[in-house]
Amino acid sequence: MDYWTRGRTLGHGSTATVSLATSLQSGDVFAVKSAEISRSEFLQREQRILSSITSPYVVGYRGCDVSRENKKLMYNLFLEYIPGGTLVDVIQANGGRLEEEMIRHYTWGIVQGLDYLHSNGLVHCDIKGRNILVGSSGAKIADFGCAKRVESGAGMPIGGTPMFMAPEVARGEEQGFAGDIWALGCTIIEMASGGAPWPNANDHDPVSMIYRVGHSGLLPEFPCCLSEQARDFLDKCLRRDPKERWTASQLLKHPFLGESNSLSKQETNSSSNSPTSILDQGVWNSLDEPESLEIINLGHTGGLSSAGERIRGLSLDSGEPSWDWDDSWITVREGSSWRCDRIMGDVEARDDDVFSCDSVMEEGAGSKELLSVLLDINISCRKNRWDSWGDCKYGGDSFVSSSNLYFDRDRDTLLHPVMSRSLLQT
Ligand SMILES: Nc1ncnc2c1ncn2[C@@H]1O[C@H](COP(=O)(O)OP(=O)(O)OP(=O)(O)O)[C@@H](O)[C@H]1O
């Protein structure tokens, strides 16, 4: 890609912003996922993975470059533009839940994608509706910022979204192919119910979420609207023991996908980019047409001016659980630790204070057992009170997306999304 211009924003994650773009030579439209180069570790990891694979069920790779915009060096990953939005957008556009025929259709595409990835030794690690894009031929797996190769994955931190984590992943034991299958099961629940796989869980409280998934012995509730066949499929995905879960290639032969699946097969055989089914047509009609592209000429970024506004923008626009942004947060990176100069309840936090799990647990909610394995966490807390776990932030040497909680096992560190956003701007 030689010369290109950036168009309207398609979406935000906290690791990157995705915009529409157009090639000045060919006029081709594509998506560009960009992050400041100093904060592009996840994006570069995604580039390494996407550039090595190609499948109709995975968002297509189109190249990468580095640009200078607003005096900043940006790392850009070029992707196939998928106009239908994410699966979550499609669920919302269909009144909050999908009919079983649509669930079958999208599930078939996701399982095809997983079968391809797994047979190439790749684990996605963050399957969920928000990371599935919907094209004219069905579902395509996107957002490979957490993905890893099984042969090199042993030393890598566990990543993903707590609400979609398999029990063995939540316990920090392993994150393999079977973890993606569990997350697929959670995504089916998302499609069938329009809600979270653990409906009563507090997704602002990721630590207790992880504890519940990993140690409670419970399963997410199966939506009652599903047929027996679909419930049986779900049962094969949501086994707590990863060895009992079916593989993607087994799932492709399950009657839920194997029978009466003419829609999926017919669409895969089509090379057209236009919607080819009534179902898709409904989706397209409900979504915005792309706006005309605005040339920015690699030297201008429009939009939000101050760092604070940009942070708030990330917080508000991500569409993820609304992590509170509060100006009373002060987090400063200093050496390898984080400091906070606020008074919090009975505890005065001084620079570089390190709170033990016990002192935190006096005020924190639940999950002591899990925290006991996370020693020496550096914690900053909001002014005047210890809040729930969802409002605490945990130090570490990385940054993450608004929806994801990263668990850095080398440093025994949990990273909280709010902190990631402040990290992005400091
Ligand atoms: N190829 C694409 N075509 C169209 N829209 C896209 C494309 N890739 C991403 N998007 C939009 O941009 C949003 C953010 O993309 P993505 O999830 O890849 O970013 P991220 O920074 O990795 O996010 P996260 O915070 O979930 O890790 C998506 O939810 C989607 O709305």
The ligand as an SDF file (V2000), in Angstrom:
LIG
                    3D

 31 33  0  0  0  0  0  0  0  0999 V2000
  -11.7590   -4.9720    9.1580 N   0  0  0  0  0  0  0  0  0  0  0  0
  -12.7040   -4.2140    9.7100 C   0  0  0  0  0  0  0  0  0  0  0  0
  -13.7390   -3.7360    8.9930 N   0  0  0  0  0  0  0  0  0  0  0  0
  -14.6960   -2.9720    9.5780 C   0  0  0  0  0  0  0  0  0  0  0  0
  -14.7040   -2.6190   10.8790 N   0  0  0  0  0  0  0  0  0  0  0  0
  -13.6970   -3.0620   11.6570 C   0  0  0  0  0  0  0  0  0  0  0  0
  -12.6500   -3.8790   11.1290 C   0  0  0  0  0  0  0  0  0  0  0  0
  -11.7920   -4.1910   12.1240 N   0  0  0  0  0  0  0  0  0  0  0  0
  -12.2810   -3.5980   13.2280 C   0  0  0  0  0  0  0  0  0  0  0  0
  -13.4200   -2.9140   12.9600 N   0  0  0  0  0  0  0  0  0  0  0  0
  -14.2080   -2.1230   13.9400 C   0  0  0  0  0  0  0  0  0  0  0  0
  -13.3100   -1.5640   14.8860 O   0  0  0  0  0  0  0  0  0  0  0  0
  -13.6120   -2.0370   16.2170 C   0  0  0  0  0  0  0  0  0  0  0  0
  -12.3180   -2.2420   16.9960 C   0  0  0  0  0  0  0  0  0  0  0  0
  -11.5360   -3.2290   16.3300 O   0  0  0  0  0  0  0  0  0  0  0  0
  -10.6950   -4.3080   17.1180 P   0  0  0  0  0  0  0  0  0  0  0  0
  -11.5990   -5.0900   18.0320 O   0  0  0  0  0  0  0  0  0  0  0  0
   -9.9040   -5.0920   16.1310 O   0  0  0  0  0  0  0  0  0  0  0  0
   -9.7470   -3.3150   17.9420 O   0  0  0  0  0  0  0  0  0  0  0  0
   -8.9530   -3.6000   19.2920 P   0  0  0  0  0  0  0  0  0  0  0  0
   -8.2090   -2.3490   19.6620 O   0  0  0  0  0  0  0  0  0  0  0  0
   -8.1230   -4.8180   19.1090 O   0  0  0  0  0  0  0  0  0  0  0  0
  -10.1710   -3.8390   20.2480 O   0  0  0  0  0  0  0  0  0  0  0  0
  -10.2390   -4.5560   21.6640 P   0  0  0  0  0  0  0  0  0  0  0  0
  -10.3450   -3.4260   22.6530 O   0  0  0  0  0  0  0  0  0  0  0  0
  -11.5130   -5.3980   21.5940 O   0  0  0  0  0  0  0  0  0  0  0  0
   -8.9980   -5.3910   21.8100 O   0  0  0  0  0  0  0  0  0  0  0  0
  -14.4190   -3.3120   15.9900 C   0  0  0  0  0  0  0  0  0  0  0  0
  -15.2670   -3.5440   17.0770 O   0  0  0  0  0  0  0  0  0  0  0  0
  -15.1810   -2.9910   14.7170 C   0  0  0  0  0  0  0  0  0  0  0  0
  -16.3260   -2.2210   15.0110 O   0  0  0  0  0  0  0  0  0  0  0  0
  1  2  1  0
  2  3  1  0
  2  7  2  0
  3  4  2  0
  4  5  1  0
  5  6  2  0
  6  7  1  0
  6 10  1  0
  7  8  1  0
  8  9  2  0
  9 10  1  0
 10 11  1  0
 11 12  1  0
 11 30  1  0
 12 13  1  0
 13 14  1  0
 13 28  1  0
 14 15  1  0
 15 16  1  0
 16 17  2  0
 16 18  1  0
 16 19  1  0
 19 20  1  0
 20 21  2  0
 20 22  1  0
 20 23  1  0
 23 24  1  0
 24 25  2  0
 24 26  1  0
 24 27  1  0
 28 29  1  0
 28 30  1  0
 30 31  1  0
M  END
$$$$
